Amino acid sequence: MGKQHIDDTPATANIGNQDETEWSCNKGGKGKKSKENDVDEISRKNTPKETKKERGGSDNSNYATMQAVGGFFIFYLLVLIGLSVLLMFGISKMNRGMMLPWMICFGIVILFQLIFGLWLLGGYYIYLQSVTAALVDWIWMSYNFYCWLCVYSLYQIYDEMQSPNIELLYP
C-alpha cells in the first residue's frame, strides 16, 4: 500500500489500480474518505431482503404475491364454473334467479378484461407485443360480452314470461 499524506490527496501504491488508493485524514482525523464517516454504513444492519440478495438468493415477496393472486383467480374461476352449472339448471327450469349470480360474476370478468387491456396499453404502449396482446384481450372480451348479452336477453324473456298479469277489477 502507499504512504499516507497529511493533506487530502490520495497516495497510491499502484497508479493503475484504484482499489489500493488510500485517503489521508485532515487535522481533525475525519477526512473526506475516512472510515469514521462510514460508521453508519458499516454498523447498519441489513434487512432480510438485502442479506438474501448479498448471499445470491432471490427476493420471494413477488413470488408470494403472485401465488396469492393466482390462487384468487383459480378460486374465482372455479366459482364461475359452479355458477355456470347453476346457469344451465336455471335455463332448463326457466328460473331466472339461478341466472343472476352467473351474470354478475361474469360481468366482473368482462370488466377485468377491459381494465387489463387498458393497463397493457397504458404501461407498455410503445411495444408492439403489448398492443397486440391488448387487442387479442379485447376481441376475447367482446366475445364474452356477446355471450353475456345472450344470457341477459334470455333473462329478460324469462322475466317477461314470469311476470304476473294481475288486473285490478273495481266494482
Secondary structure, DSSP 8 states (H G I E B T S, - for coil): -----SSS--EESSTT-GGGEE----TTS--TT-TTTTHHHHH----HHHHHHHTT----HHHHHHHHHHHHHHHHHHHHHHHHHHHHHHHHTT-GGGTHHHHHHHHHHHHHHHHHHHHHHHHHTTSHHHHHHHHHHHHHHHHHHHHHHHHHHHHHHHHHHHS--------
